[in-house]
């Protein structure tokens, strides 16, 4: 396995599109219930926890970028083999593959559950899984450029939903944020950790970096992407905490979606139906990027054709949709992905950095 990735020019993309890739993979099903889980830890100071999470996400992104720049055109899979050797490197690569598979399953299961709660309580989870899987397969077969195009298009088609938060924002009760600064440092950090499932997705930079043609312009789009995602999560959390009383918020698992139920229009009675249907365009880029990362990683490490992995993973995904239907089972999957993803995405790159620097010095000394 070569450390550096060799690509055809036709597969390259501009650094500009990293903004849409990162925002598309972060803004998904996680933010629908994020305010409640953060509030459980930090209460009225949840906004501070989110700011801490944004800062830490930026630090991790810059660490990732610094690691990638130490190589000519490598991804995390090649870097791990270079640092730790073939066997350990590939074993660590399996951790990423397992994470991508688990994250994909959690996103699909969560969206299906939301559809069943808000729109079609009697719909078959397997049927919904088949529909979503067909869309995933069709998009991934188009290649990375098609996936990036989907992220770009759906970004433009879905952000109008933010306008629907104007009405609940005007009804915020600022007493819900007092007394301020009551959470301890431990509670604030726990709140930041509780947001990790929502902020996951920045690890895609570790895989997609070799495909960037103008790598010197990478820093700006990933910074803006992290700030954009963080700003939206902060906005929705502040509005949610300000609109609902603490007792109401703790009873609403999908607290952000609950905000849309207060919308009133003369031509439609339940506007939340429209929002849940529209949310598929928010969630689909998550699913597509995770499936691409899974198939690409298998091809990169084990030379398995991406189509083989795509169809095999789709079969297991449908099995998961058919067998994991209970709410507590779905929450268990999300918890496992969130807990393990936190260490893999937000902690591991910082631990990897010293090894990369040592390897770099060793190579320089060897040349001398």
Number of C-alpha atoms within 10 A of each C-alpha: 14 13 18 17 16 11 11 7 9 8 12 17 19 13 20 16 17 27 21 24 28 29 27 27 27 25 24 22 25 23 23 23 19 23 33 26 19 26 24 17 21 26 25 23 25 31 24 18 27 28 18 17 22 23 15 14 22 18 15 20 24 16 16 23 18 14 23 21 14 14 16 11 19 25 24 26 25 24 24 23 21 18 17 15 13 14 11 13 19 19 17 16 22 16 14 21 20 13 21 25 20 20 25 21 26 27 22 25 27 21 24 23 20 19 19 16 11 16 16 13 12 8 12 15 22 19 14 20 22 18 10 21 22 11 14 23 17 13 23 23 14 10 12 19 15 14 20 21 16 20 28 19 13 20 19 11 13 15 11 10 13 11 8 15 19 12 14 17 17 11 12 16 14 12 11 18 17 11 10 11 15 14 19 11 12 11 20 27 20 18 28 24 23 26 26 24 21 22 30 22 23 22 21 20 22 19 17 19 25 21 24 20 15 13 15 10 13 20 16 13 18 26 18 17 21 21 18 17 22 24 15 14 25 20 16 22 25 21 22 25 26 22 20 20 13 17 8 13 22 15 10 15 16 18 24 22 21 18 20 21 14 15 17 12 9 5 7 11 11 16 15 19 18 12 17 18 15 15 20 20 19 24 22 26 30 27 26 26 26 26 27 23 21 22 25 22 24 20 16 18 19 11 11 14 13 20 15 13 19 20 14 12 19 21 14 13 22 21 13 18 23 17 11 17 17 10 11 10 13 18 14 13 18 20 14 15 22 23 14 13 24 19 12 16 23 22 12 13 20 16 10 16 15 12 15 20 13 12 16 15 12 12 11 10 9 8 7 6
